Amino acid sequence: MTFLTRFAMCLGISCSIVGVAKAEPIEVQVWHTLTSVNKSEFEKIAKQFNSEQSEAKVVLKAFDHQAALRAQATAAMASPDAGKPSLVQIEDNRSPELIAQHKNIIPLYDLLKRHPIADLNWFLPQTTGYMRDPKGRLLAFPFMAEIPVMLYNLDGYTKAGLDPAKPARTWPELQNHLLALRDKAYYDCPFGISQQVNTHLENLAPVNNALFVTPGNGLDVTKQQPELNLGDAVFMRHMSIMVSWKRSELLTQNSNGLEADTMFAENKCAVITTTSGALGQMLDARGLKFGMAPLPFYDQVSPKAGAPFVSGGALWAVSGHTKEAEKATSAFLAYLSKPVIAANWHQRTGYLPLTDAAFRAADASLYDKVPGIRLLVDSMRQVNDKNSRGFRARNYHSVEPILSRQFDAALSGDVPPVAALTVALDESRPLMSDPALVKPAPAARKK
């Protein structure tokens, strides 16, 4: 039946023309900074979501780095014109409560109160805690949650006469492994470091059952000014050992970026510390056989290792959209939460599973392919360490570059290890100071 025929049949009577014009899907713009395999996987999920329904259409926009994303997002939010994103990926700044207070942000618990998604209560508190407020409410969608890990080359271990099933659990044991990898397997890069602040300063604390921020990792209400716990002996011990490894050419690559990841993927580094989000790149690398293990610890400091902090990126909901647009955004988040989708994302990227259902839906074959990964992920579901709840620090986005710069200064030999830690503490202290805890100056006495 043609449109004209249907129109003629409706003349003189009350009727609605159904199916004449199909409503356009509501666009959900998602801005992110994912790269490499993780970016490709996210694009596949968005394409699949768009093909399975017609009410919403996800449009992804990738940025090279967080600074570029934040700059354009800030400009878009200030403009009355269309083009404002629905979701933006923001890396953990250790003060998510401050982001949630921004006038252009909707805390996730508010969005989901209006547009609920299934199985929200199944979200694992252990792997999503870095995006929760003190009341346990989710502030953002923690789709890029990750932990620091150690990756090691299985063929390299075999060539060096080491047991690939027994990666080092302590730093002194790892030193022995690196000597064998250098002298017997002939690696020019026995050990490399990616994201050095995350893996060698922040997480050095909880893995050795120490605080990174005092008091209480910044999580407890207190009248004491928070500051980094860099005076703890474990930091001094570790920095000194890393300097000695650098001098003896056991450690030949370090940065706060991802250069060591690339070298490991190309079989150039035997062991690296990085984050679990590097898994996708390693799985995609040709001819690479590797295992995943927890960060080593110092058994002289702690009788057993503690659990690391969970950190990473999250998708934040942007305000200023219609009710229908908010509903479409929530529908996409619900899709990302589906066990099959979340399980595949976890296994292709190394980001932690959101729910128990996602963990159970994971394919056992991948866990079998990468020794250690199942045990590592499973352990994070059971974490109950008080020092591993995460940490809060004011202006941490400005503190982190200070830590990285002083780490570099110590390893280069320009500054003694203890002096580098002292400078980092002194420079970070005023940035982290909480004005609410500053005591008012006493009133001047009247003469």
N, C-alpha and C positions, 0 to 999 in steps of 0.2 A: 504494500500500500504506500503510495507516494504521500509527500507532505501535503500537496494540494487536496488530495482525496480526503485525508484526515481532517484538514481544515474545513472543507465543505460539509462534512458530516457533523461538525461541531456548530455550524451556524444555527442560531435560534435556540440553542440549548446551552445549559451550563456544563461545560466539560473542560478538562485540562489536556493539553497536548503533551503526552508522555513520550519521552525518547526523541523529541525533535532536536534538542541540543544537549550534548553531554557536557557536564561540568568539568572544567579543567582541574587536574589534581593540584592540591595545595603544595607549594614549593617549600621544602625544608633545607635551608642552606647550612652546611656543616663545614666550618673552617678548621683546618688541622695542620700539624707539622710532621706527620708521619713520613717516613722515607723508605726507600728500597722495598723489600718484601712486605713489610708491614703496611705500607701505603697501597700496594697492589691488593693485599688481602682486604683492606677496608673498602677499596673500590669494588671488589667482587661482591661484598656483602651489600653495598648500596645498590648495585645493579640488580642483585637478586631480589632485594626488597621492592624495588620499583617494578619488577616484572611480575611479582606475586599479588599486587593489588593496584588499584587505580585512584585511590583517594588522596594519596600523598606521593610526592616525588622528591627524593633526596638528591641534592646537588652538592657535590664536594668541591672544596677549594683548598688547594695545598699551598703552604708557605714554606720557605726554606728554613726559617727559624722563628723562635718565639717572638723576638723583637719585631719582626716584620708583621706577624699576625696581630700582635697587640696594637701596633701603630694603626693598621688599617681598621681594626675592630673599634678602636677608640674614635676614629674619624667617622665610621659608619654609624655608631651609636649617637654621635652628636648631630648627625644630619637628619632632617625630617623626611628626606626622600626614602623611597624603598631601597632595598638592598642590604638591610640589616640582617646579619646571620641569625639563625635559630639556635645553633649550638656552636660553641668554640672550645677547642682543646687548649687547656691551660696547664702547664707543668706545675707540679707541686711546689708552692713557694713557702711551705711550712706555716702559713697563716691563712688557711682557707676561710676562716670566719670573717676575715677582713674583705676577701673577695665577695663573699655572700652578702655583705652589707652594701655593696655597690648598687646604686639606683638602677643600673641597667642589667642587673643579674637577678634571676629568680632562683632561690635555693631549691634544690631538687625536691626536697620533701614538700615544699609548697606546690610545685608543679604537679607532683604525683598525687597530692591530696585532691586536686581538681580533676586530674585525669589519671586514675590508678592504673598500674600495670600488674600483671599476674606474678605471683610468687615473690613479691618484693621482700617479704619477711625471710625468704631463703638466702638473701644476700649474706655472704660470710663476713662476720664482723672483723675477723682477723685480717682478711685481705682487702677490706674496704675502709678500715679505720682511719686511714690518712685523709679521707674525705668526709669524715663525720664530725659533728660539733660535740661539745661536752655532754649534750643530752643523747648522743648516739644517733642523731638524725643525719641522713645523707645530704650533703650540700651540693654534690655534683656526681655525675655518673662515672664511676671509676673503671673505665674500660681499658685503661693502659696501666694498670697496677703491676709493679715489678719489684723484684728483690735483687740484691747484689749476688753474684755467683762467681765461681771459678770454673773456667773451661780448660780442658787439657786434651792434647792430641794423642789419640790411642796408638797410632803407628809410632809416634815419637817415643812414647813410654816403652813400647816393646823394643824398639831399636836401642834404647838406653839401658835395657835390662831391668826395667821397672815393671811392676804388675799393674796393668791398665785397670784392673778391678779394685785397686787400692790407692786412690788419689790421696795426697797429703791432707791430714786433718789439722796439723799444727804448722805454724810458720817455720820452726826449726826443721821439721820433717820436709817441708817444701824446699828449703834451702838445699838439703841433700839431693832431692829430686832434680833441682835445677842444675846442680853441679854435674850430675850424670847426663842430663839433656845437653849441656854445653860441651862436655868432654867426650861423651860416647856417641851421642846422636848428632853432634856438630851443628847445633842451632846457633845462629848469630843472635837470635832473640829468644833466649830461654824463657824470659818472663816479660810480659807487657801489661800495662795498666790503662784501662779506659775509665772515664768518669771518676777520676782519682779522688775527688772530694767525697763522693758518695761511697765508694768502695774502700777507701783507706783512711778516712777521717770520721765521717758520720757513723758508718756501720762498724768501725773498729770498736766503738763503745758498746753497743748492745751485744755483739758477738762475744765480747769478753766480759759481759755482765757488768758494764760500767755505764754511767750517764754521759750523754753528749752535751747536754745543757743542764746547768744547775740553777735552781733546785728542781728536781722532779721532771727533767726534760722539758720544762716549761709548760707542763700540762696541769699542774696543781695551782690552786689559788694561794698566793703567798704575798707577803710584804717585802720579800727579798728580791733585789734586782737580778734578773736572769743573765747568765753569761756562759760562754763555752767552757767546757771542763777540760781544756787543753793542758792544764797543769797536772792532770792525772798521769801516773807513771807509765800507763800502757801506751799513751801517745808518744812520750819521750822514747820508750823502748822501740816502738815500731818505726818512728822516723829515723832513728839511728841505724836500725837494721836495713831499712830501704836505702839509706845513703851508702852503706857498706856494699849492698848488692849492686848499686849503680857503679861504684868504683871497681868492683870485680867483674863487671860486664855480665852479671846474671840478669839484671834489669836494664834493658836497653831502649824501651819505649814507654813513655808515660805522658799523659795529658788529661785534661778534663773533657776532652772530646772523645771520638770513637775510632781514632787511628789504629789502636791496637786490635780492635775488632776486625778491621780490614786485613791486617797482617796475619791474624790467626786464621781467617777464612781462606787466605792464600797459602796456608801451611808455612808461614815465615816465623811465627811465634809458636812456641811449644805450649805455653801456659799463659792465660790472661785472667785478670779479674775485670768483670764488666757487669752488666745487668741482664736479667733473664729475657728482656726484650730483644736481645741480640740473637735469640734462637732462630728466628726466621731466616736471617742472613746466613747463619751457619748451615742450616738444613738445605739452603739453596746453593751452597758452595760445592763445586765439583771436586770429587776426590778427597773430601774431608771426613775423617772419622774422629769423633770427639765424644768426650764425656762431660757431664756437668756435676759439680760438687758444691757444697756450701763454702763460704769464705773460711780460710783457716783461722785458728785462734791460738792464744798463748796459754798452754796448759800450766805454765808457771804462775799465771795471773788468775786463771779461773779453772776449777777442776773439770768443768765441761762447758762446751760452747753454748752461748745463748742464741736466740733467734734474731735475725736482722730486722731493720725497719722496712716496712712496705712504703713505696713512694711511686712516683710516676705521674703521668698525665691523666686528665679527666675531662669529660665533656660537660661544660657549663651551659645552662639554659639562659638565653638572653630575653629580657623583658621587652614590652612594647609591641607584641604581636596579638592578633585577634584570638578569640577563644578557639576558633576552628584551626588556626595555625598552631596554637599550643597543643591541641589534641593530636595533630599530625606529628608534631615533635615527639610527644609521648608515645605515639604508635611506633615510631622508629626505635626509640629506646626499649620499648617492649620487645621489638624484634631482635635487637641486640642481646636481650636477656634470655632468649629462648635457648634451652639446653644445647641443642644441636649447633646453633650458631655460635654460642659462647664457647662451647667445647672446641669447635674447629678453630676459632680465633685464638684460644689459649694454646693449642698445639702447633699452630702455624707461626705464632709470633713469640711465644714464651711469656706473654702477659698472664697474670694469675687468673684462674677461673673465678667468676663472680659468685657462683653458687655450688652447693654440693651436687646438684643435678648436672651442672656443666662438667664437673670433675668425673662423675660417674659415666657420663656420656662420651668421654674421651676414648679414643681408639688406643687399645693397649699396644698395638704394633709400634707406635711412635715411642712410647715409654720404653719398649724393648730395644729400639734402635739407638737411643741416647742413654747410656748407662748413668744412673743416678738421678735422672729427672723426676721419676715418679716419687721416689723417696723424698726428694727435696720439696716438691709441690705438696705432697701429702702432709709433710711435717708442718707446713705453714697453716694448714687447716686446724691444727691442734695447739697453736701457740697460746701460751698463757703467761709469758714472761712480762713482768711489770716494766722492765727497761726497753721492751720492744714495741710498746704501744705507739711509738712515733715520738716526734718532738715538735714543739712550737717555738718559733723565734721571730721576733720583729725584724723587718727589713732583711730577711735572709737572702733575698735576691741580690743584695749588695754585699752581704757577708761572704757568700760562696766564692766570688772572685778573689777576695782577700785570701781565703784558705788555699785556693788553687795556686795563687801567685807565691805564697810562702812555701807551699809544698815543692814547687819548681825551684825556688831559691835554695832550699835545703839540698835537694837532689843534685843540683848543679855544682854544689860546693861553695856557692857564694856566701851562704849564711850557715852557721852551725845549727844543727837540728833543734836544739832547745831554744836558741835565739829566734828561729823562724816561728816556732809555736808561740813564743812570748809576743812577738810582733803581731801575729794574727789575733791573739787574745786582746791586745791593747787596741788594735784598730777596729775590732768588731764590737768591743764593749759599748761605746757611745751609740752605735747603730742599733743595738739590741735593747738599749735602755728603755724602760717603760715609764713615760712621763707621769702616769697615774701613781707610781710608787716613789716619785721624788718628793722628799719632805720639804715643806715650805720653810723659807728662811725665817728665823726668829725675828719678831718685831723689835725695832730699835727702841732702846730705853729712853724715856723722856728725862731730860736733865732738869 
